[in-house]
Amino acid sequence: MSPDVIVIGAGAIGTSIAYQLAKAGATVMVFERGHVGDEATGASAGMIQINPDRSTPPPLSSLERESARLFPALATELLDRTGMDIGYRAAPLLHVALEEGEESRLRAHRAWQVDHGMTVAWLDGPAVLDLEPTLNPTIRAALYYPDDHQLLPLSFAQALTRAAVDLGAVLREGANIDRLLTDGDRVVGVAIGGDAVHAGEVVIANGAWASSWSEALHTPIPVRPVRGQMVALRTTGTGLRNVVSSADGYLLSKPDGSTYVGTTVEEAGYDSRPTASGIAGLLALVPRLVPRLADATFIDAWAGLRPGTSDGLPLLGRLPGWNGVTLAAGHFRDGILLAPITGELLADLLARRRPRLPLEAFDPGRFLVRAA
Ligand SMILES: Cc1cc2nc3c(=O)[nH]c(=O)nc-3n(C[C@H](O)[C@H](O)[C@H](O)COP(=O)(O)OP(=O)(O)OC[C@H]3O[C@@H](n4cnc5c(N)ncnc54)[C@H](O)[C@@H]3O)c2cc1C
């Protein structure tokens, strides 16, 4: 059977697209070379934060806001359809200042955010400790974002997959797509091993590996891997009530009792190993933020490759000069947050409906225009 749509990659982005397409009645096949959520998605912290600053491009903050708005209903919908709890819950953020310079930076940041209608409060040191008593008492002040959330990213991708499969989508794991099949200016399917699978449309959603199709499509797909390392700790005491972040990284407690320490932002090519220096840097942050956690048990460390782009915006839309192929990649540090809106926008695009948000800023053709 030839499906209407083939999706390459089963991270948060590919699974969200598959779910929305299946819900809209399309026949969908998802090809994943490993398992669902194996790469950046499974490595991520699962924070759903919308805290733009003056450097955030406005189209990206609109996309973030719209996606964040979709989560409560989507979490309920996935629970109803699959019985799977994606762990979506409130996770207010305390962004703390440990030094004077950081304190004035946060003040300026807050002024900009208030001007832009965001819910953010300034807390001085004692007020920060009231909210999060185990924090380092030398913390000078913090910005408090009460509306942020978190979820379990792997459960999220798995629930999206289950819901899509229940609606008739086919998932093939352990299925590395070797090649795109083309006929003139049309992508007509994919090659996997010696097999060809044809489809009306192919969606490229393979995260940091999306650039691997550039050559075959004679089109720049400038998505690059940006490594992020993470450590998990376990304590016997209760976890943190808030996500605690600083200029050097963050701590967040998960429902299973672990506390994540993240993260690095490194240009290391496709090397997805956690390293001694990366982990040492993260562990050094722990006692500076929460002295009590210096005694926590080290349980795990890992790294993932975020799909980064040169202008910080994802690539969403049709590839110039081609029919039958659409790109959804380059979500960098926001791919969990942006998965719901990406799924809906791609379903709109493939059904040739007017997308609910303007997509010009995310046009994959923008790099061609610049190159010309
Ligand atoms: C440490 C860390 C922390 C993060 N924290 C957050 C956070 O708190 N909130 C947030 O919103 N984002 C966060 N991110 C970013 C987020 O994880 C990514 O933006 C998001 O997971 C990207 O999803 P994706 O589906 O595009 O890519 P991926 O999850 O990498 O999925 C791509 C999939 O494609 C598959 N694939 C690749 N090539 C092929 C092929 N040829 N054939 C078949 N399959 C293929 C891969 O195996 C992979 O499973 C974090 C990332 C990291 C690394």
The ligand as a Gaussian input file, in Angstrom:
#p B3LYP/6-31G(d) Opt

LIG

0 1
 C       19.745000      18.308000      26.596000
 C       18.570000      18.853000      25.832000
 C       17.545000      19.503000      26.525000
 C       16.439000      20.006000      25.834000
 N       15.416000      20.556000      26.549000
 C       14.319000      21.019000      25.887000
 C       13.216000      21.525000      26.614000
 O       13.233000      21.556000      27.845000
 N       12.127000      21.973000      25.913000
 C       12.085000      21.944000      24.547000
 O       11.090000      22.376000      23.963000
 N       13.113000      21.436000      23.827000
 C       14.226000      20.980000      24.469000
 N       15.272000      20.468000      23.759000
 C       15.218000      20.515000      22.298000
 C       14.355000      19.384000      21.766000
 O       14.758000      18.181000      22.360000
 C       14.489000      19.292000      20.245000
 O       14.253000      20.549000      19.655000
 C       13.460000      18.304000      19.681000
 O       13.545000      17.072000      20.353000
 C       13.672000      18.088000      18.189000
 O       12.764000      17.095000      17.791000
 P       12.896000      16.407000      16.364000
 O       11.776000      15.445000      16.263000
 O       13.055000      17.448000      15.322000
 O       14.327000      15.662000      16.431000
 P       14.735000      14.267000      17.112000
 O       14.062000      14.073000      18.410000
 O       16.216000      14.202000      17.083000
 O       14.098000      13.210000      16.124000
 C       14.615000      12.963000      14.838000
 C       14.476000      11.475000      14.578000
 O       14.823000      11.188000      13.220000
 C       15.455000       9.927000      13.202000
 N       16.228000       9.811000      11.966000
 C       17.323000      10.514000      11.597000
 N       17.712000      10.169000      10.362000
 C       16.853000       9.195000       9.925000
 C       16.746000       8.449000       8.726000
 N       17.594000       8.604000       7.706000
 N       15.736000       7.510000       8.628000
 C       14.871000       7.343000       9.662000
 N       14.931000       8.037000      10.812000
 C       15.902000       8.968000      10.950000
 C       16.324000       9.921000      14.457000
 O       16.655000       8.615000      14.858000
 C       15.416000      10.660000      15.456000
 O       14.665000       9.772000      16.263000
 C       16.381000      19.911000      24.418000
 C       17.386000      19.245000      23.737000
 C       18.469000      18.717000      24.417000
 C       19.540000      17.974000      23.668000

